[in-house]
Amino acid sequence: MKPIPKRRDQFHYFLNIQTRWADNDIYGHVNNVTYYSYFDTAANSLLIQHAGFDIRQSPIIGLVVDSACSFFKELTFPDTIEVGVAISKIGQSSLRYELAIFKQHQLEPCAQGHFVHVFVDRETRKSTTIPDAMREALTAYQLNQS
């Protein structure tokens, strides 16, 4: 059963990405694994740009423990895409992102999915609580349920 495409207005953060020549596969469209790279880039950009996450110095890191993607329309080089990111759940030590990839200026997504980060201590890799400042900053990006 294919999920219902999310609406553009359900997302409060967008990252523009230019597809690359190497993103296309032998069939002439962006390869399915590349969509996950777009998701990863957008989710981490949100953390860096709006939650003060320092990927090099932070004592915690986010590890992906779950992800999924549903495909609706093909992407090809040289499409410019806009990856929408919303957070559907902020747990004690985890974040669940909802993501959708739109061709520039289009309302219907080409793909959508989710991505779960569990935050762990950088050294011990043991689960750790999301810092309050980060949690507070991310509440502005929670999924619009309307």
C-alpha positions in Angstrom: 0.0 0.0 0.0 1.6 3.2 -1.2 1.5 6.1 1.3 -0.4 9.3 0.6 2.0 12.1 -0.6 2.6 14.7 2.0 1.8 18.4 1.1 4.5 20.9 0.7 3.0 23.1 3.5 3.6 20.3 6.1 7.3 21.1 6.0 9.0 24.2 7.5 12.5 23.6 6.4 13.7 23.1 2.8 17.2 22.4 1.4 17.8 23.0 -2.3 20.1 20.4 -3.9 21.3 20.3 -7.5 21.3 16.7 -8.8 24.6 15.7 -10.2 25.6 13.9 -13.4 26.8 10.9 -11.3 23.4 10.6 -9.6 21.8 9.1 -12.7 22.0 5.4 -13.2 22.1 3.3 -16.4 18.4 3.7 -16.7 18.6 7.5 -17.0 17.1 8.5 -13.7 18.5 9.2 -10.2 19.3 5.9 -8.6 17.1 5.0 -5.6 20.0 4.9 -3.1 20.8 8.6 -3.9 17.4 9.6 -2.4 18.7 8.5 1.0 21.8 10.7 0.5 19.5 13.6 -0.1 17.5 12.8 3.0 20.7 12.5 5.1 22.1 15.8 3.8 18.8 17.7 4.5 18.3 16.2 8.0 21.9 17.0 9.0 21.7 20.5 7.4 18.6 21.2 9.6 20.6 20.2 12.7 23.6 22.2 11.8 21.9 25.4 10.6 19.0 25.6 13.1 19.8 23.5 16.1 23.5 24.5 16.7 24.8 21.0 16.1 28.5 20.9 15.6 29.3 17.7 13.6 33.0 17.9 14.5 33.1 18.9 18.1 29.7 17.8 19.6 30.1 15.2 22.4 27.0 13.4 20.9 26.4 12.1 17.4 23.2 10.9 15.6 23.2 7.4 14.2 20.6 6.3 11.7 18.7 3.3 13.0 15.7 3.3 10.6 14.8 4.8 7.2 12.4 4.3 4.4 11.5 5.9 1.1 8.5 5.7 -1.2 8.9 6.8 -4.8 6.2 8.6 -6.8 8.0 10.3 -9.8 11.4 10.1 -11.3 14.2 12.6 -10.8 17.0 13.1 -13.4 20.0 15.2 -13.9 20.0 18.3 -14.1 16.9 18.6 -11.8 17.1 21.1 -8.9 15.3 19.6 -5.9 13.9 20.9 -2.7 14.0 18.5 0.2 11.4 19.2 2.8 12.1 18.2 6.4 9.8 18.0 9.4 10.2 16.3 12.7 7.3 14.0 13.6 8.7 12.8 17.0 11.2 14.1 19.5 12.0 11.3 21.9 14.3 11.2 24.9 17.3 10.3 22.7 15.9 10.1 19.2 14.4 12.2 16.4 12.1 10.9 13.6 12.3 13.1 10.5 9.6 13.1 7.8 11.1 14.0 4.5 9.9 14.7 1.0 11.7 15.5 -2.2 10.1 18.0 -4.6 11.2 19.2 -8.0 11.8 22.9 -7.7 8.5 24.8 -7.4 6.3 21.7 -7.6 3.7 20.9 -5.0 3.7 17.1 -5.3 6.7 15.2 -4.0 8.7 12.8 -6.2 9.5 10.8 -3.1 8.9 10.8 0.6 10.1 8.9 3.6 11.4 8.9 7.1 14.7 8.8 8.9 15.4 8.1 12.6 18.5 9.4 14.4 19.4 8.0 17.8 21.8 10.2 19.6 24.7 8.5 21.3 27.9 9.6 23.1 30.6 10.1 20.5 33.1 8.0 22.4 31.1 5.3 24.1 28.3 5.0 21.5 25.8 4.7 24.4 22.4 6.3 23.9 22.2 9.8 25.4 19.5 12.4 26.0 19.0 15.1 23.3 20.3 18.4 24.9 17.5 20.8 25.9 18.7 23.6 23.6 18.7 21.3 20.6 15.3 19.9 21.6 13.9 23.4 21.9 15.3 24.6 18.6 13.8 21.6 16.8 10.3 22.0 18.1 9.8 24.8 15.5 10.2 22.1 12.8 7.6 19.6 14.1 5.2 18.2 11.6 2.1 20.3 11.0 -0.7 17.9 11.8 -3.4 20.0 10.0 
